[in-house]
Amino acid sequence: MADARVASRYVKSLFGLAVEKGAFEAVHQDMLMLDRIFTSNRDLVNMLRSPIIRHEKKKNVLHKIFKDRVHSLTFDIIDILTRKNREPLLPAIAKEFHVAYNNHMGIGKATITTTIAMDPALRSEIEAIVKQLSHKTQIELVEKVDPNLIGGFVLNVEDYQIDASIKSKLKTLKLKFLHNPYLKEV
């Protein structure tokens, strides 16, 4: 929890500076790239968190990876974090910056889990539903596939969850059978 608070302070500072310098979109794209790198490379995240690996080694690795690939403001925040031994905060900062970006731009976020990948027509229908639920004009829809749902979908929009999966309906039906007094006598 303390790390999240510290990360959000760095995000607020970087966010304000990026807007002020006119580098808002460039820094956002850098943060999306950082998030993808950290999400796909657990070894890098573990290296940043490791108390055994020396600070200088972490700094050198981060400089080699990001020096010529990111905007100067993004590199500055990486540099500041490495000087203050706060490298483990980088993944949280990257995620939190995207959330701040979406809030600033009025973009709603939703996650839909289905048993198979959605086609474009269904995706546009879901986006329309999400726009109504969230009262946002733009939507970032994250799609997940989970064959364990058997059929249907689970949609998460802000504080709402619509569970229209067969798995959920079967679970509800099972509970009804377990609590049916007429079946207990048999």
Buried (B, 14 or more C-beta within 10 A) or exposed (E): EEEEEBBBEBBEEBBEBBEEEEBBEBBBBBBBBBBEBBEEEEEBBEBBEEEEBEEEEBBEBBBEBBEEEBBEBBBEBBBEBBEEEBBBBBBBBBBBBBEBBBEEEEBBBBBBBBBEEBEEEEBEEBBEBBBEBBEBEEBBBEEEEBEEBEEBBBBBBEEEEBBEBEBBBEEEEEEEEEEEEEEEEE
